[in-house]
Amino acid sequence: MKIGKVKIPGNILLAPMSNVTNLPFRLMCRKYGASMTYSEMISSDAVIYENAKTFNRGKSSRDERPFGIQVFGNSPQVVAEAALKIEEAYHPDIIDLNCGCPAKLLTKDGFGSALLRSPELIHSIINELSETVSTPVTAKIRVLEDTEKTLEIARLIENAGASALTVHGRTRQQQYSGKSDMEYAKRIKQELSIPVIANGDVVDESSAERILEYTGCDGIMIGRAAMGNPFLFKRISYYLDTGEILEFEECAQRVTDLREYFKLLEDHELMHTINVKAHAQWFTRGIRNGRHIRNRIAEARDADEMLLHVEEMCGHEQP
Ligand SMILES: Cc1cc2nc3c(=O)[nH]c(=O)nc-3n(C[C@H](O)[C@H](O)[C@H](O)COP(=O)(O)O)c2cc1C
């Protein structure tokens, strides 16, 4: 798939996730085959007001190409100015506009999914962005109950100059409940000429294959199922390439991955910036005995102790 001038080496993307997709985590997803990764969302206002902590979220590394930076905001001028600063500082391959986040913290100020109420404003922001930066601009939306109105927004986004569109098939009101309705991504793909990426509920090999086939989309984007499980990208890409299920030791893999993740966090001096317990606990999800280990992680004093508990997890897994 090509997004504007950028060649994406595959069709499985890592979703932007606030407080999750930091650089070390993204590097692990890349290593395992994610075709493209996005930063956590960055407030355009914070960029303009030089909030260093937020701005630093845009940092990447040579091993993470192509990568996208996601911004949120609702003023065409502010978003474009912020994007220009981001472009100059970090040279991302793509700049994505968040039109999907349902969190009150954003929607109360008219950001994220609140933009879906003002399609013309989305058009103006994308238009201003595309005219200001030379980096390809993309957007990520949730859907409206009204399919035609959703299609109209998708068309406006394309006409405003976007180079790709990601569609999460849930409404803002649904938050994360119910199912992501893939009918929307399918219809939008049929209408648009830019690449369309389907998002929502890709959790394993079969859901990845089913959603790609059903929607006809150019790619799929994976969010929650990758939390604590970057190896999922390896499993899915192996399956899509060969039609075979990859055999591996799930529990041992999680331990290896948590060890590497902690090392990368240390190397990038980011350990102190995240909720280490939550991140470690994600690596135990879906593992037998995981609940017990999560309780022990909750009581651990530091990352080394957490790792020791997770290392015990597989011993208990033997039948
Ligand atoms: C913890 C968390 C943080 C998220 N942060 C963002 C974000 O910063 N920007 C964004 O566009 N979507 C964000 N999302 C939504 C995901 O990108 C994705 O659209 C959603 O989780 C549906 O995909 P999934 O079913 O694969 O998880 C977030 C989701 C979660 C669970």
PDBQT file of the ligand as one rigid body, heavy atoms in Angstrom, charges set to zero:
ROOT
HETATM    1  C1  LIG A 401      -5.857   2.696  25.842  1.00  0.00    +0.000 C 
HETATM    2  C2  LIG A 401      -6.309   3.208  24.493  1.00  0.00    +0.000 A 
HETATM    3  C3  LIG A 401      -5.813   4.414  24.026  1.00  0.00    +0.000 A 
HETATM    4  C4  LIG A 401      -6.224   4.895  22.775  1.00  0.00    +0.000 A 
HETATM    5  N1  LIG A 401      -5.681   6.070  22.321  1.00  0.00    +0.000 NA
HETATM    6  C5  LIG A 401      -5.979   6.476  21.050  1.00  0.00    +0.000 A 
HETATM    7  C6  LIG A 401      -5.332   7.613  20.482  1.00  0.00    +0.000 A 
HETATM    8  O1  LIG A 401      -4.465   8.259  21.084  1.00  0.00    +0.000 OA
HETATM    9  N2  LIG A 401      -5.698   7.977  19.213  1.00  0.00    +0.000 N 
HETATM   10  C7  LIG A 401      -6.629   7.261  18.484  1.00  0.00    +0.000 A 
HETATM   11  O2  LIG A 401      -6.922   7.615  17.343  1.00  0.00    +0.000 OA
HETATM   12  N3  LIG A 401      -7.240   6.197  19.012  1.00  0.00    +0.000 NA
HETATM   13  C8  LIG A 401      -6.923   5.771  20.246  1.00  0.00    +0.000 A 
HETATM   14  N4  LIG A 401      -7.495   4.630  20.728  1.00  0.00    +0.000 N 
HETATM   15  C9  LIG A 401      -8.382   3.832  19.861  1.00  0.00    +0.000 C 
HETATM   16  C10 LIG A 401      -7.590   2.774  19.092  1.00  0.00    +0.000 C 
HETATM   17  O3  LIG A 401      -6.652   3.393  18.228  1.00  0.00    +0.000 OA
HETATM   18  C11 LIG A 401      -8.522   1.891  18.241  1.00  0.00    +0.000 C 
HETATM   19  O4  LIG A 401      -9.206   2.707  17.312  1.00  0.00    +0.000 OA
HETATM   20  C12 LIG A 401      -9.553   1.160  19.091  1.00  0.00    +0.000 C 
HETATM   21  O5  LIG A 401      -8.971   0.600  20.237  1.00  0.00    +0.000 OA
HETATM   22  C13 LIG A 401     -10.253   0.049  18.269  1.00  0.00    +0.000 C 
HETATM   23  O6  LIG A 401      -9.313  -0.900  17.812  1.00  0.00    +0.000 OA
HETATM   24  P1  LIG A 401      -9.103  -2.328  18.582  1.00  0.00    +0.000 P 
HETATM   25  O7  LIG A 401     -10.437  -3.010  18.623  1.00  0.00    +0.000 OA
HETATM   26  O8  LIG A 401      -8.102  -3.044  17.730  1.00  0.00    +0.000 OA
HETATM   27  O9  LIG A 401      -8.625  -2.001  19.950  1.00  0.00    +0.000 OA
HETATM   28  C14 LIG A 401      -7.140   4.150  21.979  1.00  0.00    +0.000 A 
HETATM   29  C15 LIG A 401      -7.626   2.936  22.474  1.00  0.00    +0.000 A 
HETATM   30  C16 LIG A 401      -7.221   2.458  23.700  1.00  0.00    +0.000 A 
HETATM   31  C17 LIG A 401      -7.761   1.123  24.186  1.00  0.00    +0.000 C 
ENDROOT
TORSDOF 0
